Amino acid sequence: MPRATKIVATLGPASSDPEVLERLLRAGVDVVRLNFSHGKAQDHIDRANLVRACAARVGKPIALMADLQGPKIRVGKFAEGRVMLENGQPFVLDAARTEPGDINGVGLDYKELPRDVKPGDVLLLNDGLIVLTVDRVQGEQVHTLVKIGGELSNNKGINKQGGGLTAPALTGKDMDDIRTAMSFQCDYLAVSFPKNATDMEMARQLANVAGEPYRHKPCMIAKIERSEAIPHLEAILRASDGIMVARGDLAVEVGNAAVPALQKRMIKLARELDKIAITATQMMESMIQNPVPTRAEVSDVANAVLDGTDAVMLSAETAAGKYPVETVEQMAQIAQEAERAEDVHLDADFTNKRFGRIDQSIAMGALFTAHHLGCKAIIALTESGSTALWMSRHNIQVPIFALTTKATSQSRMALYRNVRPILMSTFTDRDLALAEAERILVAKGALKPGDTYAITCGEPMGYPGGTNMLKVCRVD
């Protein structure tokens, strides 16, 4: 079985060389993430062009994901670059401070903090490694006591335990970055720190307007990082095309112990609502410095795969690590091993489930038929990719080949679990299209004489949402 779970890799200094990038794509990367927290607009445009050029040379469909920075909830800079905070010492977070910080206090990028906190609140800095308790608020100054000390350096992030910071999900910089991302027609736009469905609806509207000159509408990914997002999870999912389980900031706000159960819940809900799920943050963190992962990291990746995630994501591991290619190779191997252990419960999946659309019913019928007949492949002729998406929401150890005439659909489907997107020529005649689909799969070695496969398409051909036919064939 080819690998079903997709790999998202972040581009950075360690992976921007064309030769390294090509090796990453060959090693198993399916989606390349451009992190808009770093770099200028032209840097991202150049990298997007580089990724597509490398993908063309490798001959592999690759999706591009633009990841917005979101609000900068961070401390300012220090005169010496860093300070060492001791337990019990006072420390002032000052929104009005313009000079560099010292052992007594530091300025803030996030100027609203004094209005968002009150005495007794707990602030977590640098991914929760430093803990401050708010003692009092005086004007623009938040006076705190250090509960857990440590080294605090420039521009480290701030979270409030339990959430409650009022920073908007979309900043002025994000709006500029959306226009940049649309100029190179990113396939996915990841929105940082959304609190509710309205944040995602606003981001989608901005992206659609910015993409209009290019006739492009990206898929929207909500990064679940705030505790406020959890009660609105279903609404956020319905307003998005998928979610990213962003375990770093989320763990700081809700506590580390709560994250594994939340991860499982989010992935399960995404699959139920026919949405995409990406699991991210520190999946192979030790491989930034080491050539092999820890046993805990292996288990972490495998568990995300067994949870049903569409993709597992690498951040600093491929952006700045010493072993970017080796990390991808290890992750691909772990995913494949985990998938071999998956249980298939298609009959149970369909119990008491109703389908209101013909195309969705055909997609589910193809899964059921392929599973029980032991088909070697499922082929979906699809314009928009919806048929392949529906099929990919269920575990089935039969590869799904999505054949489309649209390059944008091919790129988008690179993120769908267990889907192999292939670009094909346009046909108006159904029988010619079916014959061509079989020829392509035989040429790729996915099918051989005597193999049975299920194929779906729409008649008349070429209409999105028009899938209305399921056929079971045997290769002559």
N, C-alpha and C positions, 0 to 999 in steps of 0.2 A: 504493500500500500504506500503510495506517495503521501507526504506529510499534509495533513489537513489544516492544522493550526498555522496561522500566518505570523510573520515576524516583522515588527516595525523597528527601524533603526534610525537613530538621530544622527544627522550630519553635523560634523564639526571639524576642528583642526586635524584630528586623527584619521578622518575618513574622506576628506575633500580632494585628495589626490586621485585623479582618474583611474589609475591602476588599482589603488586600494578599493575604490568604490566599485569597480567591476568585480573584484574578488568578493566583496561583500554581497553583491547581487547573485553571483554564482554560488556563494555559500548558503544562500537561503533567504535573503531579505526580500520582502514583498512590498513593503511600504517604506518610503523615506520621509522622515519627519524633519521639517525645517523649523527650528526653535527661534521665534521672533523676539525672545528675551535678549538675544545677542545679535549683533551685526546690524548693518544698514540695509535699506531697501534694495539697493543694487546688488549687495552681497547675496540676498535671497533669490533675486532674479537670475543671477549668474549661476547659483547652485542648482536652481530648478532646471535651467538649460543643461547643466552638466549631467544631472541625474537622467534626464530624458535621452541625452546623447549616449550615455553609458548603457542604459537599458536597451536602446536600439542596437548597439553593438553586441550585447549579450543575447539579444533576441528574447527578452522576457518582459511581460507587462508589469509595470511598477506604478503604484499609486503615490501621489505626492500629498503630504499632509502639512498644512501651515498651522502652527501652534501659536496662538496669540499669547502675549505676555500677561495681560490682565493688570489689575491694579498693583502698584508697587507698595506693598505693605512692609517697609523695611526701615532699619535704622540707617543713619547717615554714615559718614566716614570718620575715622579716628586720626588724630595727629600722627600717631605711630603705626597706623594701620590696624592695630588690635589692642585690646586691654585684657587683663586677667581679672575676672570678677570673683570675689570671695563670698562664701555663704554668710548671710546676715548683714552685708554692707548695704548702704543706701545707694541708689542709682537713679538718675533722672533722665527720662525720655522727654525731650524738649522740642516741640513743634516749631518754636520760634528761633531756635538756635541756628546760626549760620556758620560759626567757626567750628573747626574739627573737634571731635569728641575726645574725652579723656577718661580717667578712672572714675570720675564723678558723674558723668552723664554724656549724652550724645544727641545729635539732632535726628529728625525724622523725615523720611520721604513722604510718609503718610501723615498729612497735616490734621486729619480729623480724629486722630487717636484720643486726644483729651476729651472729646465729646462722646466717644464710644465706650469709655470705661468708667468705673466707679470703684471706691475702696472695697477691697476684698477680691476683686477680679484677679485672675491668674493669666499672665502673659507668658507665652512660650517663644523663645528666640532660637534661631539656628536649628530648625527642625526639632524643637523640643529639648535640645541638649542643655539649654539654659532656661531656668524658670524664675520669673519675677512675680511678686505679689504687689498689687497696687495698694499703696498706703494712703495717698490723698492726691487730689487733682487741684492744682492752683493755676488758673488761667490756661496757658499753653503748655504747662509743665505737668507731666505725670510722674509723681514721686513713688518709687518702688523700693522694696527690699528684696535682695537676692536670696531666693530660696535654694536654688541649685546653681552654683557658679561654674565658671569655666572660661575658656578663651572666647571672646567675642570680637569678631573682625568686621571690616567694612561691609555695609549693605546686606547684612544678614536679615532674613525674613522674620516677621512678627506674626504670631497667631494668638487669638484669644481662646482660652479653654472654653469649650461649649459653644463657640461661635459668637456672633453678634456684632462684628465689624460691618460698618455701613458702606464700605467701598463699593462702587458700582462695578459690575462685571466688565463693562466695556469702557475703556478710557479713550481720550483723544488719540493717543498713540495707536491703540487697537484699531480705531476707525481708519487711520492712515494705512496701517498694516493690512487691513482687509482689502483696500484698494490695490496695494502692492500684490497681494496674493491672487487677486482676481486678474491682474495683468498677465500672470503666467498660468492662469486657470488651474489652480490647485484642485485636486479631487476632493479633499476633505479639509474642513476648517474647524480646528479645535478651539473651543471657547473656554477660557480659564475662569474659575470661581463663579459660575452661574448659581444664583440662589433659587430661581424659580423658572417656570416655563416662559414668562415674559422676557427674561434675559435672552433666552435662546431664540424666541420669535423676533426680537429686535435685531439680534446678530444675523439671522437669516435674511431679514428684510434688507439690512445694510449690504450684505454680501450679494443678494440678488440684484440690487440697484447698481452696485459697483461692477458686477459681472455682465450687466445688460449689453454694453458695447461689444462684448465678446460672445454673446449668446450663451453664457455659461452660468450654471447654478451649481454651487458645490454642495456636497453632503455635509451636514453639521454634526459635530461631535461635542457633547457636553462633558467637560472634565469635572467629575464629582470630587470636589476638594473641600467644600464647606459643610459644616454640620447642618446649616440651615437648608441645604439641598435635600437632605435625607427624607424629611416629611413630604417633600414635593417630587420625589423620585419618579413616580409614574407620569406625572404631568410633564416633567422635564423630558422624559424619554419620548413621550408622544409628540413633543415639540421639536425633537431632534431626530437624526438618522442613526444615532448611536451614542454610547457613553464611553468615557475612559475612567476606569477605576484608578484614580490618581492617589495612591496610598500614602504619599508623603505628607502633604498638608492635611489630608483627611485624618490620618492617624494622630497628628498633633492636636487636632480639634476634638476628636471623639475618643481618643485614647487608643494605644496600640492594640489592646486586647479585643476591641470591638470590630477591628477591620476585617479579619478573616470571614466572620459571619456576614458582614455587610458585602464583602466581595462576592460571596456565593449568592446572596440575595439579588444583588444588582445584575449579575450575569444571567441568573435564572429569569428575572423579570424582562431583561432585554430580549432574550430568546422568545419568551412568550408573546412579546409585542412586536416580533419580527424586526428587531433592531440589532445593531452591531455592538459588540462589547470588546474593549481593549483593556488588558490588565497591565499596569505600569508601575514603575518606581522601584529601584533597587533590586531588580530581579536577578541580576548577575553582578552585583556591585563589587564583589571582591576581584572580579576579572579586570577592573580598571588597572590594577597593579599586578595581578597574578595570572598565570597562563591556564589555570584550571579553576572551576567554581567550587564553592563549599558544598557539603552534602545538603545543608539546609536550603541553599539556593536551588539545587537540583530538585528537591522536594517542592519548593515554592512554584517553580515553573510547571512541574508535572501536575500539581494540584490545580493550577489555573486552567491547564488543558483539560483535566478531568471535570472541572466545573463547567466546561463548555465555552470558554472564551473564544472569540474569533481570532484574536491576536495577542501575543505577548510583546512587550515593548522594551527596548534598550535606550537608555539616555546617555549618561556620561560614558558608559561602557564602550559605545562606538563613536561618540563625539570627541572624547578626550582620552580614552584609555590606551594602554600599551598594546592590547591584544584584540582589536576590533573584529578581525576576521575569525580568529579562534573562538571568540565569544559567540558569534552567530552560528558557527559550526556546532558548538556545544549545545546551544539552545535548540537548534533544529533536531539534533539527535535525541535530546530529552523529550521533546514534543512527540517525536515518532514513537518512542518507547511507551510513553503514556497512552497514546492513541491505540496502541495494540491491546491495551488492557480495558478499553472502554466497553461498556455494555450497550447493546442496542435494544431499545424498548419501543419500537415503532408502533406496535399494536396498542400499547398502553398510551402512547402519545395521542393517538387518534380517538381514543374512547371518549364518548360524549362531546366530541368537538364538531362544530358545524362550520361550514365554509359558505360565505355569502357571495363569493365571486367564482366564476367559471374558471378563470386562469389559476386561482389559488387551489381549487379542487383538482385540476389537472396536475398541478405540481405535487400535491400530496398523493395523488393516485400513482404518479411515477415512482415516488419513494417506496410506497407500499408494494407495488408490483416488482420493482427491481430487487427489493429485499427478499421477497418470498420466492422469486424465480432464480435468484442467484445471479443476477446480471453482472457483467463485468464493468459496465459504465452506465451513467445516466447522461444523456445529451439534452441540453435545453437550448433551443433556438430562441433567442430573446433580444429584444430591442433595448428595453430599459434596464434589464437585469433583475426585475422583480421576481420572475419565476425562479431564477437561481437563488435569490435571497431567501425565498420561502423554503426552498428545498434545504438550504444550508442551516436552517434553524433546528434540524433534527439530526441526531447521531445516526449515521448509516455508513457502514464500511464499504461503500461503493463510491468511487470518485464521480464528481459532478463536473461535466465539461459544459461551460456556457459559451455558446457560439453567437457572436453578435457582429453586426455590420458597423457599429459605432465605436470609435476609438475611446470616447469618453466613458462609455459603459464598460468597455474592457478594462480600463484603468481602475474604475471604481470597484469592479468585482474582484480585483486583486486582494482586497481586504476580507472578502467573504470566506468563512471557514469551509474547507473541503470543496471549494470551487476553483476550477482552472479555466480562466477566461481566454478565449481564442477569437481573433479577428477573422472574419470570413467575408467573401464577396456577397453582394446583394443579389438575391434571386426573387423573381416574382412567381415562379413556378414551384409549387410545393415539392413535387417529386424530385426535381433537380436539386433543390435545397437539401432534402434528406439524403440524397445520394452523395452530395458534396460533403455533408457532415460526416458520413461514414468514411469517405475517402480520407478526410483530414485525420480522423482518429486512427485509422489503419496506418497511415503514413507516419504518425507520431509514435506508433508502437503500442498505443493504448488498447487497440483491438486487433484480433487476428482471426483468421478463418475459423468458423465454428462458434465464436463468442456470441452471446446474447446481450443485447442492450435495449434500454428504454429511451425513447426520444419524444420530446414535446415540441410543438410549434403552434403557430396561429395561422388560420386560413380565413380570409386572404392574408398574404404575407406582408410584413413590414409595418404593422400597427402596434405601438406600445400598449401593453395590457390586453392583447388579443389572443393569448395562448388558449386554444380550445381543442387541441388534439393530442392524444397519447397513442404511441405505436410501439409495439415490441418487435424487434427485428433480430435476425441472425446473420452474421457476416458470412457470405458465400466463400 
